[in-house]
Amino acid sequence: MSELLLGAASLDVTPPPGHRLDGYAARADMATGTADPLRATMIWLSTADSPGVLWLSLDAIAVGSTLVAELSAAAASAAGIPPESVVVCASHTHSGPSGWAGQIHPVIPASREPSLYEPLVAAVASASLQRQPVRASWRSVEVVGVGTNRHRKNGPHDNTAGVLALHSLDGSLAAVLLDFACHPTTYGPENLRWSADWPGAARVALGADSVVVGFLQGAAGDVSPRFTRQGRGAQEVDRLGGLLATRVADALAEPGLDLPAVAPTIRRTTARLKVRDLPAPAEAAAMVATAAAGIHGGLDEPAVRIAQTRLDGARGQALMSAAELPEYLDLPVSVVVLGDVAWVHLPVELFAIHGACLQSDSPHPVTRVIGYTDGYYGYVVDPDAAKRSTYEALITFFDQPTTNILLGTASALLGVTR
């Protein structure tokens, strides 16, 4: 009889001050210190005769393809498994360094900094992953009050958290792999301190000193705390993270769905997608002027933010129009399966409605949609956002027919038959 084996580690990879933060085009100053640690978390599930799968989750805005290759190799070396068994995921915090991944989109110019990414890769490569037998179980729990659709409160969003619990044979909780969909944007562009934002606070509240908690960001392209946050400081970070952690802890206190003592499997493919036709520079500049004219007084705060993001999107599209973009982009897609649970991983900021469609079409009893994995290729928007020219639609690389190709690729990898 096989045993499911867990190797887990949580590494403090917080950079020193004096480097640029990523996530907001409006923020130009360097980091002045640390609000809370940035972590690289490794959760490796295997058996004696199978390498299984290792999830490496990083408190970063994104993981570019070069960083993915480096971290996959480093994690594989630490575990003694092939790099193909590693998936690298970003939490999408907007208070991490740009120097790890460098420029991930023309919207925010950035460069990779060896003094930042080399220590990160070295820390992962030297991680201790001593394996122990565990029992795996699954829970899904509704979480209200952390995030909503950021364009309209009643718009689509997945308000469930997926919880993979890994208990030692003595019954103690050894690790949790948690996924939830919401932008970690409690802190705004005025913040100049490193922070994992609310995912980090949720980890702490779940007892991260004794339990390794890995976080996977879901289909959060149009989901954020825009309408739920009550401030933009550390207290609000703790409040939102605490809301999530409380619901997860409640779920962990109840029996879950037992999963088999087998190694998870991983399937991979690549979607080659055409970059959309962008407006000419003059047309893009005119759109910037129109968006700027749309910002005026008398609007409530969320509406002002929406208008500002539309202006930011118009400016971003103008940068894209001026850039030399490739004709095609190759996007890695993967599906991890453990018993009744499947995680589909995509290297994009997927809109919630697309995540819901992938879940509803999936043949697996439980399907979780994870973004920001194994690369970064921007937003994948829905038809409504494309029609309304939202911020995300203005800076996406893909039109709607191409979006459907990506979704079809993910569905096929899940095993959907048409």
Disulfide bonds with the S-S distance in Angstrom:
none
